Amino acid sequence: MLHNIPVNTLGPLGEPMAKAVSTCVHCGFCLPACPTYIALGEEMDSPRGRIVLMKETLEGRVPIEAAMPYLDRCLGCLGCVTACPSGVEYGELVTPFRAWADERRQRSLTDRLLRCMVLSTLPYPGRFRMAARMGRLAMPLKRLLPRRLQNMLDLLPASLPAADPLPEVVPARGARRARVALLAGCAQQVLAPQINRATVEVLAHNGVEVLIPRSQGCCGALAAHTGALAQAKAQARHNIRAFPADVDAIVTNAAGCGSGMHEYALWLRGEPEESAAREFASRVCDVSVFLSRLGTLPAGALSEPLVVAYHDACHLAHAQRVTSEPRKLLAAIPYLRLVEVPDGEICCGSAGTYNLEQPEIAADLGRRKADAIRSTGAAAVATGNIGCMTQIATHLGAGPNPIPVYHTMELLAMAYGSRLGKRGA
């Protein structure tokens, strides 16, 4: 029970919320792991401070409008979770709290417009591609738009790569060792379709048949982590039906998507689909994890030596606790030398829609990450999340010597001799 509030009055998600609140002992180990606390230095912009705020708000002691600016500044990176000695499941508190608060808070017209645009375009590749093209046409009128819509236009790439749709089935090369289904993602299909192409080529090279279900949709993470839990639930239900059961795994190549799919049982807690959601989530794994378990075939060497800095995407390292597998795959490539990024556990500032909602903090964190990467002397960066790739590439490209950013699967495809390895920065 929260103070004078039975958890059942908060719905099915009340119990995990109350457990997270009661588990926190306010020790402060989360403070140096929190990017907003590092950037802003305010107690209420730390996980410990936000837990107190959420508790007090749920108990009616703090008005929602007073608490939400601090909650809105949370990236949801979950760096606090891996730093916490008490095992506080911060994600099981902040995601339901945002949904609870979203039904009760007041938003400005600009906020409502931005939110509607994001949630109705980004999860749908066709709409997103069209919106991006329209955004480029609107650039001459940018100064007439509200500041946050200007920020949205600033994030658009100068051009979009050509669409590269995958077949519904990519057969294994040689003897089939496994059969998986791939989540194709949303924004990734538009911004970097070569990642999916590299992923299926690497899997096929290693004897894995890959299914790409046509009826699949957005994983729902974007909606869930911005408080639109009803939309996230609908997207989770859709994918539970869309993905086949007769596969060895459901693989993802975007950390945020994989993390979101692992949360399906939380989102659907207390609903008829909860058991199916739990079983579905148990079959989801990052492609690096699947390949490590399977055992990859030897890769050919790169054409020349390459020093690569590996960036831990937060929702891979903190949410899914996947850190060694990508490094193991990359370290096995001849002529590739991995280096670590100082303070690599700190978020790069991407975090879904964070660049749109909190552009100043996102930019500060992006610059910090770019400086840390440059300090390694690496000639390239590898990571496992499209959001991180976009954010880091933006800030690494701001200097005189841009450093290319690759997905882990792209570098593996390069080693296997794929045409995708010829991509530039």
N, C-alpha and C positions, 0 to 999 in steps of 0.2 A: 504494500500500500504506500502510495505517496501520502504526504501529510493530509489527513482528513479526506482523501480522495481514493475510494476503492478502484483498483486498476481495471476492473471490469467495466467501469463507466467510460473508459477510454477505448473500448472496443478490443478486438482480438490482439492488437499490437500493444496493449497496455502493459501486459506482463513483461515482455522483453525490455520495454522502456523503463519500467520500475526497477528491473534487475540491474540495468546499466547504471541507473542513478545510485542505487544502494551499494553497488560494487566499488564505486569511486571513493577512494580514501583521501583525495585531494593532496597527494604526495608531491606533485609537481614534476614528476619524471616526463610528463607529456610536453612541458613547456619548450625545451630546446628541440623537440621533434616537430613542433607546429610551425608551419611557414608563416602564418599570419601573426603569430606572437613574435617570431623573429623579425618580421617586417615592421610591425606596428608597436610592439612592446607593451600592449595593454592586456591586463589580466582577463578582461571579458572577451578578448580576441584569442584566448587559449582554450583548449579542450576543457580544462578544469573549470575555467570561468563560464564557458558555455553550458556545461552540465548543470552548474548552479542556476544559471539563467533559465534553462529549460525546466528544471524542477520548480523554481519559483513561479514561472509562468503557468505551468500546469496546475499549480496549487492556487492560482489566482492572486498571488502576491505582487507580481510584476505584470504590467500591461503588455499585451502581445506587441504592440507597436514600439515599445521601448526595447524589447528583446531582439526583434527581428533584424535590425541592422547588423548586430554581432553574428547572428546565425547566418545571415546572407553572405557574410564575409568568409565563412568557413568553406574551404575548398572540398571538404569531404575526402581528403587524400588518405585518411586513416593511418597517417604516420604515427599518431598517438597510440594506436592499437598495438603496434609492434613494440612501442617504447614502454607500454604500461605494465608494471609488475603485478598488478592486481587482476588483469584479464578483463578490463572493462570493454564491452563490445559497443564502442561508441557509435558504429554504423547502425546498430539496432535501436539506438535512441534518436539520432539526428534525422534519419530518413522518415520514420513515423512522425516525429515531431513536426517536421516541415509540412507533411501532409495534413496533420491536425491543424497547424497554424494557417495553412493556405485557405482552409475553409472559413477562417475567422478574421483574417487580416484585411486591411484596406490597401489597395495598390493604386498608384497614380495611373492616369490614362496612358502615359508613355510606357510604363512598366507592363500594363496589360497588353498593349499593342505589341511590344517586343516579345513578350512571353507567348502570345498567340502565334506570331510569325515563326518563332523558333520551334515550338512544339507541333506546328502544322506543316513545317517544311523539312527540317533536318532529319527526322526519322524516315523520310520517303525520298529515295535517291532521285526519282524523276522530278519531283517538285523542287528538291534542293538544287538540282542542276539548272532548272528553269529560273529559280529565284536568284541564283548566282549570276546568271547571264543578265537578268533584269537589273541586278545591283550594279553591274559594270556600266550599263547604260545610264543609270541614275547618278553616276559619279559627278558629272558637271553640276548637279543640283545639290551636292552634298551639304554645302554650307547653309542651305535653307531647312535642313532637317534637324530634329532634336539631337543633342550630343550623343546619346546612346545609339541612335540609328546611324550617326556618322561613324561611330566606332565599329558597327557591324560592317559597313562598307569598307572600312580600312582593313578588315581582316580577309577580304576576298582576295584570292590569288589573281595575278595579272591575266592568267588564262587557265582554262581547265584542260586536262588531258582528254583525249578521245575516249569514249566509252569502250570498255573491253569486257562485254558480257561473257560469262563462263558457261560451258555446257552443263547440263543437269548432272552428267556423270563424267568423271575423268578417270579412265581405267588405270590400274597399276601397271607399271612397267616390269616385265618379267613375272615371276611367281608372286601371286598376291599374298601379302603377309597380314593385311588388316583391311578393314573397311570402315570409313568414318563419314560423318556429315559435317559440312563446314557452314558456320554462320558467315554470311558474306558482308554483313555490316551495312551501314547507311551512308554516312558522309564519306567513309573510306572508298566506297565504290565510285564516288564522284571525284574526290580529291586525289586519290592514289590507287587506281585500279590495279597497278602493277604489283601491289602487295598480295592481293588474292591470287593473281596469276603466279607469282613466285611461290606462294604457299602450296598451291595444288601441284606445281611442278616438282617441288622438293618432296612432297608426300608421294607423288607418283613414282619418282626416282627411287624412293625407299620401299617400293612394293605396296603402296597403300592406295586402294580405290577410294575416290572422293565423290560423295554425293553433295550437290548444292540444291537443296529443295527449292523449287520455284515459288512455293506458297509461303516461305518464311518471311518474317518482317523484322522490324526494329526490336532489339533486345529489351527495350523499355527502360534502360538505365537513365537516359536523359530525362525522361518524365519523372521517374521515381525520385531522383536526386534533386529535383527542383520543386517537389511537393505535389506534383500531378499524379498521385498514386492511382487514381481510377484509370487513367490512361495507361499507366505502367502495368496494372493488373490485366487489362484487356490485351496488351501486347504480349505479356507472359502466357496467357491462356492460348493465344493464337499460335505461338511458337511451340508450346507443348503439343498441340495437335499437328503442327506442320512437320516436325522432325520425326523421322522413322525410328522405331525401336530396335530394328535388327541391324544396328551398327555397333562397332566396338567403342566408339566415343563420339561425342559432339565436340568438335574442335573450334576454337576461336583464335584469331590472330590480332585481336584488339583487347588490351587489358581491361578497359572500361566495360566492354561488352561481356567479357568472361566473368568479371566481378558481378555485374548486374544479373546475369543468368544464375549465378550461385545464390542470389538473394530471392529467387522466385518463391521459395517456401516461406520466407518472411513476408513478402508482399501479400501472398495468398493465405496467410495464417488464419485458421478458423473458417476457411471456405472449403467447398466440396473438392476443389482441385489441389488442396494442400499436399496430400499424399503423392499425387502425380507430379507436383512441382518438386517435391523433395527427391523423388526418383530421377526426374529429369536433370536436376542440378547435379546429382551424383555422377552423371555421365558426361558432364561438361568439363573440359580441361583445355588449357592453353596448348597451342600446337607445339611449343617447345617441350612441354611436359610429355605430350604423347610421343614425340619423336625420341626423347630421352629414354622413356620406358621401353619403346620398341627396339631401340638400338639402331643407330643410323649406319648406313653403308659409308665406306670411306669416300671423302670428297676429293676432287682434284684440287691442285694448288691454285692460288690466285696467280694472275699474270705477273705480279710484282709484290714485294712486301708491303703490308699495310698495317699501320698502328690505329687501333679502333678503341674509342672510349665507350664503354657500355653504360647506358643510362637506365636505371631501374624505374620503370613506369610505376607510379604509386599503386594503382589497382592490380598490378601484378605482384609487386614486392610486399605491400602491406595488406591488401585485401585477400590475395590468393596465396601469399607466402611462397611465391615462386621467384627465386633468385639464382639458384645454382644451375638450373637446366639451360637457360639461354647461354650462359657463360660456357657451359660444357660444350654445347654445340658449336659455338664460335671458336673456342680454343682448339677444337679438333681440325680446323681449317689450316692447312699448311700455308706459311708465309703471313698469317694473320696473328698479330700480337695484341692482346687485350690489355687495357689500362683502366684503372678505377678513377672515378670522378670524385674529387673532394666533396664531402657533405652530400654524397650521392643519394642519401635517403630523403633529402628535402625536395618537396614538390617543385616542378618547373613552372607552375602557375597556369597550366592549361585547364584541366578539370572541367570538361564538358563545355558549358556555356559561360564559364567564369570570365573569359576574356571579354565577353559582351556585358556582363553584369558588374564586374569589378575591374575595369581596364587598367587602372593605375597600379593596383596591387599585382595583377597578373604580369604587367610589364616589368615591375621591379623584380619579381621572382624569375621571370624569363631572363633578364639581364644577369642576375646572380648565377643562374645555371649556365648561361653562355660563358661567363667569365671563368667559372670552375672548369668547364670543358676545355677552354683554351689553355688553361694552366697545365693541362696534361701533355700538351704537345701532340695530341692525336691528330691524324689526318682525316678521320671520319668518325661518325657517331653511329652506334647501333642501339635500337630500343624496340619495344614491342607494343606500341600504341600510337595510332594515327594522331591523336590530339597532342601527345608529347612531340611527335615528329614535326608537326606544323609549328608549334610554339618554339621549339629549339631552333628549327631552321630559320624562322623569322629573326631571332636574335643573333644567331651565328652569322647570318647573312648581312647584318648591319655593319660589320667591320670590314677592313680592307682585304682580308683573306677568308672568304666564306669557306666553311667546313661542311661537306655533304653529310646528310643525315639519312641513314638507311634503316629499314626494318630488318630484324634478325633474319627473316626468311629471304630477303633480297640478297644478303651476303652469302647465305647458303646456296641460293640459286646461282649466284655468280661463281661460286666454287665448283658447282656441278656443271658449269659451262653454259648456263642459260643465257639467252639474248638479253634477259633482264639485267644481267650484271653490267651491261654497257650503259646503264642510265647514268646521267651526270648528276650534278648537285640539284 
